[in-house]
Amino acid sequence: MNTESKRRRKSLARPWLLVLALLVVGVAYSAVIPQTSSADTEMTQQIAEGKALFDVSCSSCHGLNGEGQTTGPSLIGVGAASVDFQMGTGRMPAARAEAQIPVREVQYSQEQIDAVAAYVATFGPGPAVPEASQYEPEGLSEEEIARGGALFRANCSACHGIVGGGGAMPEGKQAPSLADTENVHIYEAIRTGPQQMPMFSKDVLEDEDVRQIIGYLNEASEQPQYGGLGMGNNGPVSEGLWIFLLGIGGLSLVAFWIAKNGARAR
Amino acid sequence: MAKPTTVADEGRDVLNGRPAVHDKKHPLAGSAAAVDERLGVGKITKFGLRKVFPDHWSFLLGEIALYTFIVCLLTGIFLTIWFKPSMAEVEYDGSYQLMKGLMVSEAFASTLDISFDVRGGLLLRQIHHWSALLFVASVTVHMLRVFFTGAFRKPREANWLIGVGLLTFALLAGFSGYSLPDDLLSGTGLRFADGLIRSIPIVGTWVEFFVFGGEYPGGLIISRLYMVHILLIPGLLLALISAHLALVVYHKHTQYPGPGRTENNVVGYPLFPVYMAKAGGFFFIVFGTMVLFGGLFQINPVWLYGPYDPAKVTAGSQPDWYMGWLEGAVRIWPNWEWHIGSTTWSWAIFLPGVGLMGILFTALGLWPFIEAWITGDKREHHILDRPRNAPTRTALGVAGMTWYGFFWIGGANDIIATRFQLSLNDITVFLRIAVILGPIIAFFVTRRICLSLQRADRERALHGSETGEIVRTPEGNYYEDHVPVPAGELHALTQHIQYPVLVADDGTGPTGVAGTPKVSRFRERLSRWYLGRDIRKPTREELEDAHHHEAQHAIGTGSPEEDVKVPEHSGRH
């Protein structure tokens, strides 16, 4: 053994020692730091997925960080409920800028929508997607449903019309019909105030009130059409149309027939 | 009345060879005689039953109005049995579950009870409302018929005025009626009426307090409207309808021009049995149609609208159709308002709401007198005008309908916006222009059409109708053969009176003494505008000349010179 080879071995040992030290520290660290749960990993994954979808489909109008641009409003603080409403009814992503973004076919699966909602929720605190117990009207008494009707007439029908059939707003906008709207979307719209709609906070309408309103709308749409055909359900406008078309028109034809057929000479 | 039966009995007796029993009286003869001796009905009945009416479908429009009024009376009696005209608040406890436990007025609760808890109540309510809509509609259409055919002319001006009164009360009957259920929609209509009242300068607020017994809505208006709806207006309507019909009998019915029809006769069938059958049958058809409407088509679903609350207004609130044009006028009117000191003068409601109604009813009331003044026509008229022969009147009527129609569209602007995906603002801008330009365009187009029809009538009278046969003359000319129109049609085409344009005078009498002019320059100009464009109807000489001409073609004895003219002649038509 010469000193040369000893010296060479020593110089090799130093890096090895470093590697060993790093390994020891690394193992020790992993033992000491708190464990990440599997749920958190999923959440992170969901947010990441949401961000990917957001970057592709939303950011061109709303900005890369949801900060808003001239083409689309800021999404900071709108909350997951807003995303669930806008995407869940097919309003978003919008095809083009117009007076009011219309309801279209839903473009994404509920999982994808949840992902984007989770991501947008990270921008700032806002209304969360509600639990079923907050909006499903099961178990309401008749009186409570009737009270929901009174609440609807007081708060909603000024724009959405009688029993939520829809109504016109200035500049080509309109309050849409609520006939085919999901319960959860009604709840979310009330809480987030999409587009022209004002927002109703929990101080104004409690969850219980919203449930009663939803219960009333469901009940009203399940009611039979008392009194016969609705003929367009446009109130006195359709009634006036039909009384002229069928009433005056039809009876004029009868009158024509009566006058045409004179008495036969005997 | 029973005479035909008696005759038939006697006839059978004769056939059977049995001696006719002449002293056997009809079982009702004794009582009929008794009634006649005391009340003198025989003379009236004889007169009434032999009354002759002319046949035309448009004469039945007024009958629709009469019959729907009767349907309204009958169904209305049923509704009064259950309706409670009170604004006292009660807790609703009927069968309609979506109102359960809500505090509503007694009027609203009883309307729900009629709809859901009274047997046949909803049907009767719906028949009543549909009939009311048809009542006002048929009154309006009947009035248009009278206007366009000139049936309002002397001697019927008074009856036209009664008709204007009937239209007014029909509107009030409808409005007071649909306000009664005290639902959210009718309450909104009442609020609208309240706004109209308030907009009247200076006195508005006082009138409002008088009508509502204090500040709107108060607690009185439903019971007051109830009195108006079931007592005051039906009473006035009944009285006016009686006067209206009595005058029709007194003046005799007008008739369209035709062979044998003159200003001194009425060609048609007697009331009994022909019109008894026709009118009676038509009554049941109208009644039946209304029952079908009431049974098949939902109207005024107050249970959906909910109870009235002045704090609530729903989108899509419209009045019944006959108030729609005023609603539309208010919707599209520019926001004209004065603020003087601490006062507000709201012209944006007063002008379209109160002003337009005033203009329409004043124009309707004055029209017969204005027209007579313009034409200088003082004759009696029992033969109706064909609308083309009064082109300016017809054009004015169509212009008026266009004007009304655009305001009407305005009343449904929100429905149009949502159904046709249009902007409310665009509709408003369009209608503001259309209510001014539309009637002007309609006036000129209609008058042009009327004059063209007059020209066509003249052509047809002079040259007859085309046979579709092309005749070749020995010289090789071709022309289409015409046959003269039948005498009856020729009469209808040429019977109308064409009034000369009035000529202004300076009032100088035949003796050269100056006085006030009978016809002013202004009246002459108006008369020229009104009458000056008529296409001259053919004179007797022209007609005879033309027929002579045609006759020569028909028998083929035209002289060579005349035959030369044929191509030109046929080329003219």
Chai-1 contact restraints between the chains, C-beta under 6 A:
chainA,res_idxA,chainB,res_idxB,connection_type,confidence,min_distance_angstrom,max_distance_angstrom,comment,restraint_id
A,E142,B,Q97,contact,1.0,0.0,6.0,A-B,restraint_1
A,E142,B,K100,contact,1.0,0.0,6.0,A-B,restraint_2
A,E143,B,K100,contact,1.0,0.0,6.0,A-B,restraint_3
A,E143,B,G101,contact,1.0,0.0,6.0,A-B,restraint_4
A,A146,B,L98,contact,1.0,0.0,6.0,A-B,restraint_5
A,A146,B,M99,contact,1.0,0.0,6.0,A-B,restraint_6
A,A146,B,K100,contact,1.0,0.0,6.0,A-B,restraint_7
A,A146,B,G101,contact,1.0,0.0,6.0,A-B,restraint_8
A,A146,B,L102,contact,1.0,0.0,6.0,A-B,restraint_9
A,G149,B,L98,contact,1.0,0.0,6.0,A-B,restraint_10
A,A150,B,L102,contact,1.0,0.0,6.0,A-B,restraint_11
A,R153,B,G306,contact,1.0,0.0,6.0,A-B,restraint_12
A,R153,B,K312,contact,1.0,0.0,6.0,A-B,restraint_13
A,A154,B,K312,contact,1.0,0.0,6.0,A-B,restraint_14
A,S157,B,T314,contact,1.0,0.0,6.0,A-B,restraint_15
A,A158,B,V313,contact,1.0,0.0,6.0,A-B,restraint_16
A,C159,B,A315,contact,1.0,0.0,6.0,A-B,restraint_17
A,G161,B,T314,contact,1.0,0.0,6.0,A-B,restraint_18
A,G161,B,A315,contact,1.0,0.0,6.0,A-B,restraint_19
A,G161,B,G316,contact,1.0,0.0,6.0,A-B,restraint_20
A,I162,B,L304,contact,1.0,0.0,6.0,A-B,restraint_21
A,I162,B,Y305,contact,1.0,0.0,6.0,A-B,restraint_22
A,I162,B,T314,contact,1.0,0.0,6.0,A-B,restraint_23
A,V163,B,L304,contact,1.0,0.0,6.0,A-B,restraint_24
A,G166,B,T418,contact,1.0,0.0,6.0,A-B,restraint_25
A,G167,B,A315,contact,1.0,0.0,6.0,A-B,restraint_26
A,G167,B,G316,contact,1.0,0.0,6.0,A-B,restraint_27
A,A168,B,D414,contact,1.0,0.0,6.0,A-B,restraint_28
A,A168,B,A417,contact,1.0,0.0,6.0,A-B,restraint_29
A,A168,B,T418,contact,1.0,0.0,6.0,A-B,restraint_30
A,A168,B,L424,contact,1.0,0.0,6.0,A-B,restraint_31
A,P170,B,L424,contact,1.0,0.0,6.0,A-B,restraint_32
A,P170,B,N425,contact,1.0,0.0,6.0,A-B,restraint_33
A,E171,B,S423,contact,1.0,0.0,6.0,A-B,restraint_34
A,E171,B,N425,contact,1.0,0.0,6.0,A-B,restraint_35
A,G172,B,S423,contact,1.0,0.0,6.0,A-B,restraint_36
A,Q174,B,T418,contact,1.0,0.0,6.0,A-B,restraint_37
A,G227,B,L122,contact,1.0,0.0,6.0,A-B,restraint_38
A,G227,B,Q126,contact,1.0,0.0,6.0,A-B,restraint_39
A,G227,B,Q298,contact,1.0,0.0,6.0,A-B,restraint_40
A,G228,B,L296,contact,1.0,0.0,6.0,A-B,restraint_41
A,G228,B,F297,contact,1.0,0.0,6.0,A-B,restraint_42
A,G228,B,Q298,contact,1.0,0.0,6.0,A-B,restraint_43
A,L229,B,F297,contact,1.0,0.0,6.0,A-B,restraint_44
A,G230,B,Q298,contact,1.0,0.0,6.0,A-B,restraint_45
A,M231,B,F297,contact,1.0,0.0,6.0,A-B,restraint_46
A,N234,B,I415,contact,1.0,0.0,6.0,A-B,restraint_47
A,G235,B,Q318,contact,1.0,0.0,6.0,A-B,restraint_48
A,P236,B,Q318,contact,1.0,0.0,6.0,A-B,restraint_49
A,P236,B,D320,contact,1.0,0.0,6.0,A-B,restraint_50
A,V237,B,Q318,contact,1.0,0.0,6.0,A-B,restraint_51
A,V237,B,A412,contact,1.0,0.0,6.0,A-B,restraint_52
A,V237,B,I415,contact,1.0,0.0,6.0,A-B,restraint_53
A,E239,B,I299,contact,1.0,0.0,6.0,A-B,restraint_54
A,G240,B,W321,contact,1.0,0.0,6.0,A-B,restraint_55
A,I243,B,L133,contact,1.0,0.0,6.0,A-B,restraint_56
A,I243,B,L134,contact,1.0,0.0,6.0,A-B,restraint_57
A,I243,B,A137,contact,1.0,0.0,6.0,A-B,restraint_58
A,G247,B,L134,contact,1.0,0.0,6.0,A-B,restraint_59
A,I248,B,A137,contact,1.0,0.0,6.0,A-B,restraint_60
A,I248,B,V141,contact,1.0,0.0,6.0,A-B,restraint_61
A,L251,B,I64,contact,1.0,0.0,6.0,A-B,restraint_62
A,V254,B,I285,contact,1.0,0.0,6.0,A-B,restraint_63
A,A255,B,W57,contact,1.0,0.0,6.0,A-B,restraint_64
A,A255,B,L60,contact,1.0,0.0,6.0,A-B,restraint_65
A,F256,B,W57,contact,1.0,0.0,6.0,A-B,restraint_66
A,I258,B,K278,contact,1.0,0.0,6.0,A-B,restraint_67
A,I258,B,F282,contact,1.0,0.0,6.0,A-B,restraint_68
A,A259,B,D55,contact,1.0,0.0,6.0,A-B,restraint_69
A,A259,B,H56,contact,1.0,0.0,6.0,A-B,restraint_70
A,A259,B,W57,contact,1.0,0.0,6.0,A-B,restraint_71
A,G262,B,D55,contact,1.0,0.0,6.0,A-B,restraint_72
A,A263,B,Y269,contact,1.0,0.0,6.0,A-B,restraint_73
A,A263,B,V274,contact,1.0,0.0,6.0,A-B,restraint_74
